[in-house]
Amino acid sequence: MSDAFTVLWTHATCHALRKAGRVGERPPVAFSGVHSSLPAWSGARSGDEVYALHVNQCQVFVVSQMRVIDTERRDCCGTTPATWDAPAYPGHGDWSMLGAGGCGAMAVHVDATPVRFDVPIPGDLLARLTWRNRKGQTRTLKYVVDGRLERSVSLQGFYRLTPESADELAATVNSAGPASVA
């Protein structure tokens, strides 16, 4: 059975996506890392869903829904760097803002929905979204006040959703309609 996860994309990442003109495009890759500056996609396997989230003015948005294909280095990734200052994944330069230069970055090939910033998670859903750890313990978001996320600290990282929350998040994405590229 597949799992679903969330990962928080920072303001810097989302700004870089907009600046590079990636809104409306489907990322072929994301990056996992070994340092806290780049969330480790630990536990994610082929077939799992990952929801890239962004917080803007206390509202949480689904930026892209990604299905993990694999975590292997492929020809599309480009040559392995020969020196420390060479790009780690030259074949994915267009998407490097997703973490290609992160400490110990590893390519995660994905089949994704287009990048967009117009799919808010409704406040009532935000308050009941639930994540579970490997031991089966569950938690909800902290700092949700009147359907708004006052602090994003409990979203920072890579976390497994409960099946019910994954279904509700998928329904939110599916009901959003076509992306507006404006």
N, C-alpha and C positions, 0 to 999 in steps of 0.2 A: 504494500500500500504506500502511496506517495505521501509525503509530508508537505507542509507549507510553512514558509518562514517570512519574516520581515527584516529588512535592512534599511537603516536610515541614511539617506543621501544628504550631505551637508549643504549649507547655503553656497559654499565655494564650489562644490561639485555641480549643483544645479545652475549656478551662474555660468560656469564653464560650458555646460551643455547648451544653454541659451546662446552664449557668445559664439560658440562654434556652429550654431545653426542646426543642432541635432534635434530640436523639437519637431515632432512628427515623424522621426526616423526610428527604426527598430534597432536597438543595440544588439550586435551579434555576440557580445562578450561583456562580462563584468569581471571584477578582480577581487580575489580573496587575499588576505595577508596574514602575517605572523605578528604584526605590531598593532597596538591599539589604535593607530592612526588609520588603519584599514581593517574593517571587520573580517574576521576569519569565518568563512562559510562552512564551519565544521558541522558535520552531520548531514549536509546536503548531498543528495545522490541524484543520479540521472532520473529524470521524471518528476522531481520535486518542483514545487512552485515557490517563487520568491517575489514578494511585493516590495518594490523600492518605494520608500515613503519619504516625504519632505514636509517639514513644518514651516509654515509661513504665517506670521501674525496670529499665532495660537491655533491655527487650523492645520489639520493633517491632510495631506494629499497623497494619492497613489500616483506615482510618476510613471511606473511601468510594472507590468506583471510579466515575470520571466519564468520559463520552464527550463530547468537545468538539462543540458544535453550531455556534457561531460566536462572533466577538468584536466584533460590531456593537452599537452602542447602539440599543436598541429602546424601544418605548413602555413596556414593563414596567419599564424602568430609572428612569422618572420624568423630570422636567424637568431639563435641564442647569442646574447651579448658576449663579445670577446674581452671587453674591458668594463670596469666598474661604472664608467660614465656613459656607456652606450645605452640606448633605449632597450628596455627589457622585452618589449613586445612591439617591434617596429611595424609589424603587419596590422596592428590595431591602433595605430597612431591617432586615427579619427576619434577613438573612444578612450584615449589615454586618461582623460579626466575622471574616469570611473575607478582609477587606482593603479594603472599600469606601472607607475613609478614607486609604488608603496613598498615598504620593507618586506621582502620575501613574497612579493606579489605573484599570484598564480592565476592564470586565465581560467575563467569559468565560462564555457560556451553556452549560450542561451538562445532560446526561441522566445522573443519578447514582443509585447505590444509596443506601439509607438510611444516615445517619450512625450509626456504631456503634463501640464500643470493645472488642469481644470477638473480634476476628479476628487472632490473633497470627501473625506470619510464623515458621514453624518454624526453629529454630536452624540446621539443616543447610542450609535454603534461604537463610537470611540470609547464611551464609558463602559461598555460590556465586552470589548475585545479581550480575549484571554490567550495567554501563552502558557506552554507547559515545558518543563525541563525533562531531562532523560529519566528522572526518578518518578515522573508523573505528577509532580507538584505544579499547581497552576498559580498564575498571578494576573492581575489586570494592571492597567496603566495607573501610575501615580500622577497626581497634579491635574486631573481632569476636573474642571470647574465649569458648570453650566454648558457642557458640550464642547469646551475649548481646552486645549492642552497648554497649561501655564508654564510648564518646564518639560523639555524633551529628554531629560536624562534617562528615563525608563524605556525610551525607544532606541537609545544609542547602543548598537551592537547588532548581532544576528541571532534572532530568536524564533523558536518553533511555535507556531500557532496551534490552538486546539482545532480539531476538525470542524467544529461548529463555527468558530470564528473565521476559519479559512473559507468556508462556504459563504458566509455573509460578506466577506471582503471580495470574493469572486463575483457575487451578485452585484455588488456596488460597481465594480469595474465593468461588468457586462451590461449594466443598465445605463452607463454613462453616455452611450451613443458615440458617434464619430468625433475624433479629435478636432479641436479648432486650433489651427497653427498660428493664430495671431499673436 
